[in-house]
Amino acid sequence: MVDLEELYVEPQVVANPNDRLRDILPKMKEKNQWVVPVVLHKKVIGLLTYKDLLKRRVSLDAKVLTLSSPSITIDEKDDFPKVIAKFYTTKARAIPVVNKNKELIGMITRESVIKYLLDTNQIESNKKAREYMSSPALTIEAEESVARARWLMIRDNISRLPVTREKKLEGIVSSRDIVNALYSINEKKRSSILTEEERIMAMPVKEIMTSPVISVKGSDSLKSVAELLLKKNISGAPVLEGDFIEGVISTIDIIKSLESKYNLTMPIEAKLTSGLKKEEIKAEIDGVIERYLSKLEKMTDIINFKVSFKEAAKSQDKTLYKTTVTVSTKEGNFIASETDWDPIVAVKKAVEKVENNLIKKLKKIDKSKKVTKEEE
């Protein structure tokens, strides 16, 4: 059995909640660290990630605490199956490791998990990239705007987009590319910042993409893909069949290849109407639900995640869907309902309500703990 000390590393960048973004961002870029633990009195109170920075641009003088998101942790006594399960459900780039006093002692990254799996020969050579890639690939055209790339990443909770021209791979753009462009603005006057931000958002994505792109073939073995991603220090790559993109494979997809070995499951129950059981629609709904569950799993342990759809009304050839989302956590149950003609939009709105309510509850609990500690 692996000792977690073999997996976790001391993060090179750690933030205090009162640190300013202008001090932390350059360090994230220099150290190539996608996830920064926010620590107060040695305890993790949140995480600052490129996804947080992508959602909204704030002043470089803003405190880290204003942008950081809640964080789950790994206990130093957890075994490897529990560690891999947390990466599977949260799709996190890195998770803090804490001791019995809940103090930060290190970070386990996806890369360290993949390296361990390779070192122990758990990634099979006979499995192919095309079997585990996410397909079809969500792409963006080279002439489309940075604003659209940002919107797609936020909407689908992803961190990279292959850039195409006439359906052929031309480059790749990541959330970090967009964040670095947005925060490279020299802050003098608020009006000039807004003008420059609008210019960057209107730029074609080809202006900030990385090219040429590291890609893999659908016939490549899963093991060789894992080795390539580690060697190039990237978390994913487009999968090509000939000259065309058939999918994208990430380190999370490699972890998914071990579902049966580690009994990895998502705590999801979905009740679909007959009209939503068609393969393409069901696959899209499943994908959205999994992405949102992963987002919530980064905040707390999810016991159960239920989604139900009902046909609320019909108009000619359209159906109005009512979606109810019920999430059970150790902090309690959270329920939200939304209606929309598009079932995907309905489920997104409902989960976003649950997410907001969960964040409020976690902040309230955290505030209560602080008050209790002060009284002691």
N, C-alpha and C positions, 0 to 999 in steps of 0.2 A: 504493500500500500504506500502511495506517494505521501511524503511529508510536504505540507503546504509551503514550508520554507524553501523548497526547491522551485516553487512556482512564483511566489510573489517577489517583487522588487521594491526598493525604496523609490517613491516618485521623485523625479528631479525638480518638479515644480509643485509646490503646495501653496495654497492661498489662504490668507486670513479674510474673514468676511468684510473687513474694512479696507482691504487692498483695492487700489484703483485698477481699472481695466488697462490703462496705459502702461502699468508696470507688469501685468501678468501676460498680456497678449504676446509681446516680443519673446518672452521666455517659452511660451507654448510653441511658437514658431521655431525658435532656435533648437529646442530639445525634441521637436517633433512629437509633442505630447498632446493627444487629442482630448484627454480627460484629466481635469485638475481637481483634486479633493479640496474642499473648503473646510478648514479646520479651526475650531475654537476650543481652547483648553485641551488640546490633543485629541478632541473628539470630532468625528466627521459630521458636519451639519448640512452638507450638500455637495454637489458636483458642478463644475463649470465645464461645458463641452462646446464644440463647434456648432452642434445643433441648437444649443441655447442661444448662441451668438447670431445664428442665421435667422432666427425668428424675428428679431427686431434690432435695429441699430440704435445704440444709446451713446451718450457722450463717453469719451475715453476717461473722463473724470468720475464716471459712475462707479459705485462700489460693487465688488464682485457679488455680494449677497443679493443685489437687485436682479441679477440674471441667473444665478445658480438654481439648479433643480434639486428636488429631494433625492436622497440616495439610499439604496439598500446596501447591505454589507455582507461579507463572508466572515464567519467566525474562524479564528485560527485553528479550532478543533474540528471543523467540518472535514468530511472526507471528499475524495475526488468526485465520486458520483454526484454529490450535492453541489459541488463547484460547477461541474459541467452542466448540470440541470439549470443553474441560475443563469449561465450564459445562454443556454438554449431558450429559456423563456423571456429573458430581458433583451437579448441581442446586444448587450452592452459591449463597448470597446474595452472597458476596464472596470473592475469592481474593487472597492477598498476592502482590505482585510483588517479586522479589529481583534484586540485581545479581550480578556474577560471583563475588563473595565470599559470596554467599548472605545478604546483608544486606537488611533490609526497606527498600524505597524508595517503596512505595505500595500501594494496594488497588484492584483493578478490581471494580466491582460489576455485578450483573446490569443495573441501571438504566443504567450507562454503556455497556454493550454494546447495549441496546435503543435508546438515544439515537443511537448511531453508526449502527445499522441504519436508523433513521428518517431521519437526516440524509443518508444515502447512498441513500435510496429503495429499500432492499432488502426492505421489508415491503410486500407487494402489497395494493392496495385491493380487488381482486376476490375475495380470500380472506375467508371468513366465520368468525366466532367459533365457530359450531357445528361447523365442520370440524376444529377443532384443540383444542377444550375436552376436559377429562377428564370422562368420563361413564360411568356415572351418578355424580352427585355424592354424596360421603359427607357426610351431614348429622347434626345432633343436634337433638332437640326442646327447646323453650325451658324445659320443666320438668325436663329431665334434669340430672343433677348435673355440677358442675365436674370431679369425679373421673372421670366417664365421658368427658368431653371430653378430659381429659389423657391417659387411657388410649388413646383412639382416635388421638390425635396421635402418641403414642409408638409404638403398634403399627404404624401405617401411614406413619410417618416424614413427616408433613405438618405444616404450621404454621398452618393455619386451617380452621375448620369453619363452614359456613352454619348458622344457627339457624332452625328452622322451627316453625310452629304450624299444625296441620292441613294440612301439606304446603306451606304458603305461607311465603315468606321473611320472617323477622321481625328478624334481626340477623346478626352474624358475630362469632365469637370466635377469637382468635389465641393462639399460644403465649405471646406477650408479655403478653397480658391476664392469663393464668393466672399467669405468673411474677411480674408486678407485684402481683397479689393475694396470692400466697404470701409474697413478700418485703416486704410492707408491714407485716407483723406486728412489733410492738414487742417486742424481745427482752429479757425480764426474767428470768423463770424458765423452765427447760426444760419443766416441766409445763404452764405456761400457753401456751407456744409450740405444744405438741402439741395442746392443746385448741382453740386458735384455728385451727391448720392443718386439723384435722378439721372444724371449722365451715365453713371456706372450701370444702373439698372436697365437703361435703354440700350446699352452696348450689345452687339451680337456676342453670343457665348464663346465664339471662336477666339475672341480677344483675350480670354482668361483661361481657356482650356489647356490641358497638358497634351502635347503631341511630340513624337509618336507615342502610341499607347502600348502598354504591356498587355498582351492578350493571350488566350489559350485556345486550343482546338477542342471541339466536342469529344474527340477521340482520345484526348490526353487522359492519363490515369489520374485519379483523385490524389494519389500520393505525390505525383510529380507537380500537380497544381499547388498542393499545400507547400511543397518545398520551394516552388517559385515565389509564392506570395510572401513567405518568410524571408527569402533571400533578397527580394526587392523591397521589403518593408512596406507592403501594401495590404489592404484588407480585402480586396476583391479585384476581379478582372472580367472584361467582356469575353464571352465564349463565341468563337467563330466556327461556322460551317462553310468552308470555302471563303468567299469574300464578305459574307453577310453575318450580321450578329443574330445569334439564335437565343442568347440568354446572357446572364451575368452570374458569376459564381463568387461567393465570398467565404470568408473563414467560418461564418455561421452555417453556410450550406455544408461545409466539411464536418462541422460538429453534428449537423442533422443526419449525416450518413451513419452515425452511431446510435440512432434512436432506439433500435431494438436491443442493442448491447446494454445500454444504460437505462432502458425503459423510460425514455424521454417523452413526455406528453405535455400538451397545453391544456390547462384546466378550463376547457371551453365546452359549452352546450349551446347549440344553435337550433332553433325551431324555424324552419323556412316554410313559406306557403308553397303550393304546388308550382306556381309560376316562377318561383325563384330557385327551383331545384334543377334547372337546366345547367349542364356542366359548366359552361363559360361563366354564367352569372354567379353560380355557387362558388366557383374558384375565385372570382373577384371578391365576393363577400368574405370568404374564408381568409383571403390575403389581408383585407382591411382589418378584420377582427384580430388576426394574429399580430399585426403591426401595432394596433392600439393596446392589446394586452401586454405586449413587450414594453410599451411605454409606461403603463401602469405598474408593471413588475419592477421597474427601476425605482419606484417610490416606496413600495411595501410588498409584502408577500400576498399574492392573490390566492385565495382558497378556491373560489369558484367564479366563473365569468359566464353569465347566461345572456343570450340574445334571442329575442323572439320577434317575429314579423307577423302583422295582421293586415289584411286588406281593409282599409278604413272606408274607401269609396272608389267608385269607378266613373270615368268620364270618357265616352267613346272607346278608344283603344288604350287608354291610360289607366293606371291603378295608383291610388294614393295609399302609401304604406305607413303604418304606425309601427315604429320600432321601439321596443322596451329593452333596456340594458340593466342587468342586475349584477353587481360586483360584490362578492363577499370577501372581506379582509379581516385581519385581527382587530382593526379599528372599528369594525362594524360593517353594515350593509349599505350600499349606495345604489339608488334606483333612479333612472331617468328615462323619459319617453320623448320621442320626436316624430313628427310626420313629414313626409315629403313624397313627391312623385317619383323621385329617384331613391331606391332603397339604400344605395351606397351613401348618399348624402344624409339620409335619415339616421343610419347607424353612426356615422361620423359625428353628427350633432349630438346624439344621445351620449356617446362615449365622452365627448368633450365636456358635457355637463357633469358627468360622473368624475372626470379628471379634476375639474375645478372644485367640486365639492370635497374630493379627497385631499387636495392640496390645502384647502381651508381647514379641514379637520386635523391634518398633520401639523399645520402651523399652530393651531389652537393647543394641541397636545404638547408641542415643543415649548410654547409660551407658558403653559401650566407647569411643566417640569422646571423651568427657570425660576418661576415664582416660588415653588416649593423649596428649591435649593437655597434661594435667598432667605427664606423664612427659617431654614435650618441654621 
